[in-house]
């Protein structure tokens, strides 16, 4: 078993004093440096400013613990992509951001609206608890997504990547079950056409 840790996911938010950043810790089996060769078996994602702790273990469902208590979380029952709120993020490299923006321009008319929060881990957890209906991003590393992906899947969301349902640096997506096929097809096509490969981790 290997620990995959992101001590500050949402570094820019943290530096600017914004409340959306997280500490993500995941226990994984396999090699997290090889796409498809590992899986997360337990995870916790903490938002320090709010005190919200999302946590899950394989087969045990997903939960959100706050100062008020703990509750089970579930992805939304949405079935219409046009009424879905979708999250995304952008890379640090200006060239990659430009290509990501081209994909976003084509996505916007197809959904209710888009949010960009700045923390992949929290965006994945937002799909898990229904604050977002879907999410996609290119350029994520294993430590960005390992914790949030398990929380999302244990909450009933569908998570995948560019091919074969395996998330990679080229694409990670998560969606409520009712829009998963439509959203994944759209973001796969847009990412392949506009973004392409984002290269190895920095």
C-alpha positions in Angstrom: 0.0 0.0 0.0 1.2 3.5 -0.9 0.2 6.9 0.6 -0.6 9.6 -2.0 -0.7 13.0 -0.3 -1.3 16.5 -1.6 -0.6 18.8 1.4 -2.2 21.8 -0.3 -4.5 21.2 -3.3 -5.5 24.7 -4.4 -2.2 26.4 -3.7 -3.1 29.7 -5.4 -6.4 29.9 -3.3 -4.3 29.3 -0.2 -1.8 32.0 -1.1 -4.6 34.5 -1.8 -6.5 33.7 1.4 -9.4 32.1 -0.3 -11.3 29.3 1.5 -11.2 26.6 -1.1 -8.1 24.5 -0.7 -7.6 21.1 0.7 -5.4 18.5 2.3 -5.9 15.2 0.4 -4.6 11.9 1.7 -5.3 8.6 -0.1 -4.2 5.0 0.5 -3.7 3.3 -2.8 -2.8 -0.2 -4.0 -0.5 -0.4 -7.0 1.7 2.1 -8.7 0.2 5.6 -8.7 2.7 6.7 -11.4 1.1 4.3 -14.0 -2.4 5.1 -15.2 -4.7 2.2 -14.6 -2.2 0.3 -12.4 -3.6 1.5 -9.1 -6.7 2.1 -7.1 -7.6 4.1 -4.0 -8.9 2.0 -1.1 -9.3 4.8 1.5 -9.2 8.6 1.4 -9.8 11.8 3.3 -10.1 15.3 1.9 -10.1 18.2 4.4 -11.0 21.8 3.7 -9.2 23.5 6.7 -11.0 26.9 6.5 -14.5 25.3 6.7 -13.6 22.2 8.8 -15.3 20.0 6.2 -13.8 16.5 6.0 -14.9 14.2 3.1 -13.9 10.6 3.6 -14.5 7.2 2.1 -13.2 3.6 2.0 -13.7 1.2 -0.8 -17.2 -0.3 -0.7 -18.2 1.7 2.4 -19.9 4.8 0.8 -18.8 8.4 1.2 -19.3 10.7 4.1 -19.0 14.4 5.0 -18.0 15.3 8.6 -18.5 18.9 9.8 -18.6 20.4 13.2 -22.3 19.7 13.1 -21.9 15.9 12.6 -21.4 13.3 9.9 -23.7 12.4 7.0 -23.6 10.1 4.1 -23.3 12.0 0.7 -24.6 11.1 -2.7 -24.2 12.4 -6.2 -27.2 14.3 -7.6 -30.1 12.6 -9.4 -29.8 15.0 -12.4 -30.4 13.5 -15.9 -30.4 16.6 -18.1 -26.9 17.8 -19.1 -28.4 21.2 -20.1 -29.5 21.7 -16.5 -26.3 20.5 -15.0 -23.7 22.6 -13.1 -20.2 21.6 -14.1 -16.8 22.4 -12.6 -13.5 22.6 -14.2 -9.9 23.9 -13.7 -7.0 25.3 -15.6 -3.3 24.5 -15.8 -0.4 26.7 -14.8 1.1 26.8 -18.3 -0.4 29.7 -20.3 -0.4 27.6 -23.5 -2.3 24.8 -21.9 -4.8 27.3 -20.4 -5.4 28.8 -23.8 -6.3 25.4 -25.2 -8.5 24.5 -22.2 -10.3 27.8 -22.7 -11.2 26.8 -26.3 -12.8 23.6 -25.0 -14.7 25.5 -22.3 -16.2 27.9 -24.9 -17.8 25.0 -26.7 -18.9 23.3 -23.4 -20.7 26.4 -21.9 -23.7 26.4 -24.2 -24.3 22.7 -23.5 -24.7 23.0 -19.6 -26.5 25.1 -17.1 -23.2 26.9 -16.1 -19.6 26.3 -15.2 -17.7 26.9 -12.0 -13.9 27.1 -11.4 -13.1 26.7 -7.8 -9.3 26.0 -7.9 -9.1 22.7 -6.1 -9.5 19.4 -7.9 -9.9 17.4 -4.7 -12.7 19.7 -3.5 -14.4 19.7 -7.0 -14.5 15.9 -7.0 -16.0 16.0 -3.5 -18.5 18.6 -4.7 -19.7 16.1 -7.3 -19.9 13.5 -4.5 -22.2 15.7 -2.3 -24.3 17.3 -5.0 -22.7 20.8 -5.1 -21.7 20.1 -8.7 -23.3 17.7 -11.1 -20.2 17.1 -13.1 -16.5 18.0 -13.3 -13.7 17.7 -15.7 -10.1 18.8 -15.9 -6.9 18.1 -17.9 -3.4 18.1 -16.4 -4.2 16.5 -13.0 -1.5 14.4 -11.2 -2.3 11.3 -9.2 -2.0 13.3 -5.9 -4.6 15.9 -7.2 -7.3 13.3 -7.8 -6.6 10.1 -5.8 -8.6 11.1 -2.7 -11.4 12.9 -4.4 -12.0 10.2 -7.0 -12.7 7.6 -4.3 -15.1 10.0 -2.4 -16.9 10.6 -5.7 -17.3 7.0 -6.8 -18.3 5.9 -3.3 -21.0 8.6 -3.5 -22.4 7.0 -6.6 -20.7 9.3 -9.2 -19.0 7.9 -12.3 -15.3 8.8 -12.8 -13.2 8.2 -15.8 -10.7 9.6 -18.3 -9.9 9.8 -22.0 -10.4 6.0 -22.6 -11.5 2.9 -20.8 -12.7 4.8 -17.7 -9.2 5.4 -16.5 -8.4 9.0 -15.5 -5.0 10.3 -16.6 -3.2 13.7 -16.9 -4.8 14.1 -20.3 -8.3 14.0 -18.8 -10.2 13.3 -15.6 -14.0 13.6 -15.4 -16.6 12.9 -12.8 -20.4 13.0 -13.1 -23.7 12.1 -11.6 -24.8 8.8 -13.1 -27.7 10.4 -15.1 -25.4 12.6 -17.1 -22.2 10.6 -17.1 -22.4 9.2 -20.6 -23.3 12.5 -22.2 -20.8 14.6 -20.3 -18.0 12.2 -20.6 -18.5 11.9 -24.4 -18.6 15.7 -24.7 -15.5 16.4 -22.6 -13.5 13.6 -24.2 -14.2 15.0 -27.6 -13.5 18.6 -26.7 -10.3 17.7 -24.8 -9.0 15.6 -27.6 -9.7 18.3 -30.2 -8.6 21.3 -28.3 -6.2 20.3 -25.5 -4.5 17.0 -26.6 -1.8 15.7 -24.4 -0.7 18.0 -21.5 2.6 16.2 -21.0 4.3 14.7 -18.0 3.9 16.1 -14.5 5.8 19.2 -13.7 
